[in-house]
Amino acid sequence: MSLRRRAVLVGLSLAPLAIAPVALAPAALAAPAPEGEAALAAYAALVSRYAAPGPDGVVRVRYGAWRASAPDRAALSGAIDGFASALAAPLPPAERFAAWANLYNAVTLKVVLDAYPIRSIRDVKSKGAGLDFKAFLGPWREKRVTVAGRALSLDDIEQTILRPQMKDPRFHYMCNCASVGCPDLRVWRGATLEQDIEAAARAYVNHPRGLALTPTGLRASSIYQWYADDFGGAAGVRRHLTALAGAELKAALSARPIAAYAYDWALNDALDAKGRP
């Protein structure tokens, strides 16, 4: 994810997938590639080992412990290579979108681990991006992984692959930018992608960083401001939030406008700012 999780699209000659916005039913799936299966198993084991919900309900990562383990850092690099290899071959839509999201999140984890300790992912800048001023805002413009012979940045994956090819605003719940304000880090699987995305969306909307009723009114994640067009504009955002919100928030949405937007770029570290768990 980038500043504004970057709505700027960078041209990339990856062939688009001709699919409907929600073509994610498991009945349509073929068997995933062996490379993808191995990468998914290794990646899932790593996420299970190092990531868990914190007291605030945000999934946090034990970056310090992970960075200290050379074998597990190597295993993450191997998973990245496996996802990239699997994506070089044709995959059914749900498997493909799951693999792209896992690749994005795995590369993001590697970016943080390589630079750790840091306070925010925005402390890491992009190299080799020329005069692109957005290279100074975070790591999202640097080419970090190669798929089918094409060097890709995190922005390329999010904005020129997942966003236009998936054609479903819920893809915003799939990409984790290693920040407290972001939807939680999850492991995505093609066979359960539809229900997992729906669960992730519902969990985020009903957590205070997604939507909260404050003394001054409703506060929503800046995602719904930055990417309002993806949800169908301001009215579409309200419909989306209302469909997912619990009873109290649903009632508030029917009676109040969204008064403010916020986003927390602090690292989703299992340690707080003073190094305490």
Secondary structure by P-SEA (a helix, b strand, c coil): cccccccccccccccccccccccccccccccccaaaaaaaaaaaaaaaaccccccccccccaaaaaaacaaaaaaaaaaaaaaaaaacccccaaaaaaaaaaaaaaaaaaaaaaaccccccccbbbccccccccccccccccccccccccccccccccccccccccccccccccccccccccccbbbbbcccaaaaaaaaaaaaaacccccccccccbbbcccccccccccccaaaaaaaaaacccaaaaaaaacccccbbbbbccccccccccccc
